[in-house]
């Protein structure tokens, strides 16, 4: 994607559509997008196959190429490795192991030193190579389930899926009551991006998000996500003051809140039918939905209402956005003297185009 295109996609685009149950055109975002990220997916797949792994510190390790010539370790075999066994690097870490200091940057042997009680499971092998089919099938099963209620699905990786849920959100708004049903249910299962904890989670580095931060922790009590610190103006309290949905104009915020219910119901269904927990984000485009998805994990979700986007992006490290990491992200930082998305968005378009003539135009 060209730099300016990504730059402009951070903000919602609107259109008018005709609702089947409303006489007047309804102003809604072009899309209500959900983003689903499976929690510790490789570990989750292994736990679904071996229930004894539930609740214990465990990790999935890659096949060690130094073992070429060794017998294949098929998916149905016992693939638990001992600390003394040769093994590759860790590709997925359970939250129990993360709490003990294990990270994905470690090798299996390093993980054992940090957490002696950890259970290490090696990916299957076939024909002398890593065989990832059980994980790919798990991801495909998730996509198939999500597609039953989505207008469109886009599998971003083995454990990430973007879904267009505009139609389902519209249906919920026309069939359910805003104040007695939609808003209370969404508030119970969702964080808002303008909460203090969300803004704190957005300001941490990409590396820290990989290791875990305050927003990436299990919810130990029955307290709802709505108990998350104080909300800024425009939070749940303002949403609570909006009129019922029997009005002609359905606001963008209401549609996104209805989308939060869709995502929550889909996440519940994935857990019930496939045994996987997942985190979710709801926004007006894939970039923002993915960003929201990573703010609160595991088994949680975040809604990005349009008014909260500038505030959330203000201190967001540049490399937290898809496409603005790596060498390209570093070149942006150097050429424009910026380190956060907020600083980039404050730059005049002409300056961005001048600095990146080949990537700054549509």
N, C-alpha and C positions, 0 to 999 in steps of 0.2 A: 504494500500500500504506500502510495506517495505520502511524504511527511505532512503536507497540508491536509490531505484527506483524513489521515488519522487525527490530526490536530482538530479538525472540525467535527469529527464523529464523537468527540467527547461530550458534545452538547446535543440535547434532544431535538429532533426534527418533527414537525407536526403536520397533520393533514386532516381533512374532514371526511368522515365516512358516514354512511346512512345506517343507523341501527334498525334492525328488523322490527323492534318493539317500540320505536320512538318515531314520531312524525317529523321531527326536525333533524337536520344533519348533526352529527355528534363529533366534536373536536377531540381527537385522540392521537397519541403518538403513532408514527408509522408502524412501530413494532413494540410489543412488550416481550422482552427477551429474558429467558431464564438461563442460568449457567449452573451446571451440575458438576461437581468434582467429588469423585469417590474418595472416602477417607482411607488412607493407608491401603490402597487398593490391592496391591500384591499380597499384603498380609491378610486382608479380608478374604481374598480368594482361598488362601491356604487355610484360614480358619473355617471357612464353609466346608472344606474337605476334611478337616481334622478339628473337631470341636474341642479337643484337649488344649488347643492353643488359645482359646478364649480366656481373657483375664490375666494372661501371663506376659512377661516381657519377651517379645520375639521380633525377629527380623527376617527378611528374605535376602539371600545373598546370590550374587551372580555366579554363573559357571566359571570356573578357573581354567583358562586355556592351557595352563601348565599340566592339566590332567588329560590332555588329548591322548586318545588310545584307551582310556579307561572305559569300562562297560557303561552303556547308557543308563541313566537314572530316570526312569519313566515316571510320568505324573502319578500313577497309582502306587509307586514304591515308597518306602520310607526314605524321605529326603532330608531328615534332620541330621545336621552335621555336628561333629564334636569340635571343641576348640582347637584340638591338635590337627584336625584335617586341613588339607590345602583347600582354600576357597577364595572366591573373588570378593569384590566390593559389595557393600550393602546397597540395595536398591529400594527398600521400603522398611520403615521402622514403626513398630506399634507405639501407641502413646505411652504405654507402660514402660517401654524401653527408653523412649525419649526422656521421660521423667528421671531416668537414672543416668542420663548423659550420653546416650548412644545417638549418633547422627548418621546421615546417609554418606557423609564424606569418609567414614571409617571402613576398614576392611573387617571381615568377620573376626579375625584374631584380635584386632584392636577393640572390637565391641565386647569380646569376652573379658578382656582386661578391665574394661570400665564397668561391665555388668556381668559378673561371673555366672549368674543364674539365667542368662538369656538363652532362648531357644532359637537356633539358626536353621532355617529351611532353605535348601538350595533350589533354584529353579530347575525344572525338568530338563533333561538332555535327550536328544535323538540324533542318531547318525553323527555323533561327535560334536554336536553344536547345541547351544541353548535352545530349548523348545518352549516358546511362550504361548502356545495355543490355548492353554487353560485360562490365561489372563485375557487374551483377545476374545475368547468366547464369553467370558464374564462381562466384558465391556459391551459386546454385541447384544447380550441379553438385556443390559440396562437400556441401550438405545432402543431396542424393540419395545420395551415397556413404555418408555417415555413417548415414543412416536404415536401411541394410541390416543394421546390427548394434545399433541403438538401439531401446529400447522406445518412445521418443518423442523428437522433435526440436523445438526452438523457435529459429527464426531471429531473433536479437536485432538484427541490422543486416546490411548487405551483406557484412560480413566476420567476423561473430561468430555462433556457434551454441552453444546449450546442449543437451546430450543426456542422456537417462536411460539409463544402461548397467547398471542393477541386474541384469537377467537374465544379461547376458554376464559380469559379474563373478562371479555365483554359479556359472555354468557352468565358468568357469576354475578356481574353487576346488574343484569336485567332480571335475574331469578331470585336473588337474595337481598335481604334488607341490609343497608349500609351500617346503621348504628347498632342494631341488635345482633347482627350476625357477622358481616364481613370484617368490620374494623376490630371487634374484640378477638375474633379468631386469628387475624393477621398479627395483631399485637402480641398474642400469646406465643406465637412461634417465630417471630422475626425481630431482628435488630434493625434500627434505622441508621443510615450512614452518617447522620448528623449527631449521633450520641458521642459523648466524651470518649468512650472506649473505642468506638469505631475510628475516630480521628487519631487516637493514639496508635491504633493498629496500623493505620495508613501511613504514619510517619516513619515507621521502622524500615530498615534497609531490606533489599531483596534477600541478602544472605541470611538475615535474621528471620525472615519469614520461613526460610527453609528449615531453620533450627527450631522454630516455634517462638511465639510471643504471647502477650497477655490475652489476646483475642483467640488464640489457638489453644484452647484447653477445654477439657470436658466440663459440662455443667453438672456439679455434684449434688445440687438440690433441685427441688421441683419448682423453684422460682422461675418465672417466665423471662424470656428475653427482654420483655418490656421493663424489667426492673433495672436495666443497664443505665446507671448513673442519671444525670439530668439531661434532658433533651434541649436543644436550642430551639428558638422560635421556628415554628413550622413542623414540629415533631408530632407525636401522637396526640398531644393535647389540642393542637390546631386542627388535626384531622378529625378529632372527635366533635368539633364544632360545625363541621360541614353538614349541609342538609342531606336528606335522604336521596337515594339515586333516582327518584321519580322526577327529577328535573330534566330539562331538555339537554343541557350541556353537561356531559360527563367529563370531569377534570382528569388531567393526566395522572395526578396523584392517586385518584380513586382507581384508575385502571391498573396502576402499578401495585397498589395494595391488594386488589383482586388477584393480580398475578402472583403475589406472594402466597395466597391460599393455594393456587394451582401448584406452585413449586413445593409447598409443604405437603400437599396431598400426594404428589408424585414421589417425594422422598420417603414418605411413610409406606407407599406401595412397594418401592424398591426394597426397603428393609424387610417388609413382611413377606414378599414373594421370593426375593433373591438372597436375603440375609446380609446385604451390604448397607452400611450407613453412608450418607453423603452430605456434603455441604452445598449450599445454594446461594445464588445471587440473583436479584431481579432489577432490571434497569431498562433503558430505552435502546441500548445497543450492546453488542457482545463485549466490547472493551470494558465498559462500565460494569456489566453483569459479572464478568470474570473477576474484576477488581473487588467487587462486593463479596463474591464467593469466598475470597481468601481472607477476609477480615475476621471472621469468626468461625473457628473449627474446633473439634469435629462435630458433625451432626447438628449444625446450626445454619442459619441463613440470614442474609442482610438485604434490605431494600434501599436502593438509591433513588430518592425522589429528586426531581430536577433542581430544586432550589439548593440542595445540599452538595451538588457536584463541585462547584467552585471551592467551597470550604474544604471538602475532602481532598481535592487535588492540590490545594495550596502547598502543603508540606510533603506531598507524595514524592519519594525519590523517583527520578526519571526512569530508572531501569525496572520499576514495578509495572510499567505499562508494556503490553505486548508490542513488539517491534521496535521498542526504544531502548533495548538493552544491548549488551555486547559492544562491539567496536563502533557501531553506528551511534549508540547512545553516548559513548565516550567522545566521539567526534562532535556531537551536538553540545555536550558540556563544554568542550574546549572552544568551539567556534563562537558560541553564543554566551558563554560565561554563565551557564545555568546549571543547577543541580536538582531542581524539583520541577514537577509538572506545572505548578503554579507560576514559577519564574518563566518557563517556556511560553505559557499561554499569555503572559504579560508582554511578550515581545511582539512588535508590529509584524504583520504578515510579510511586509516588504523586506524586513531584515532577515526573516527566516528564508525567504526565497533567494535572497542575495547570497546567503551563506551556503545554501544547498540548491543551486540552480537545477541540478539534474533530478533531485528528489523532492523539491519543494513545490512543484506544480502538479496539478491533477493529471 
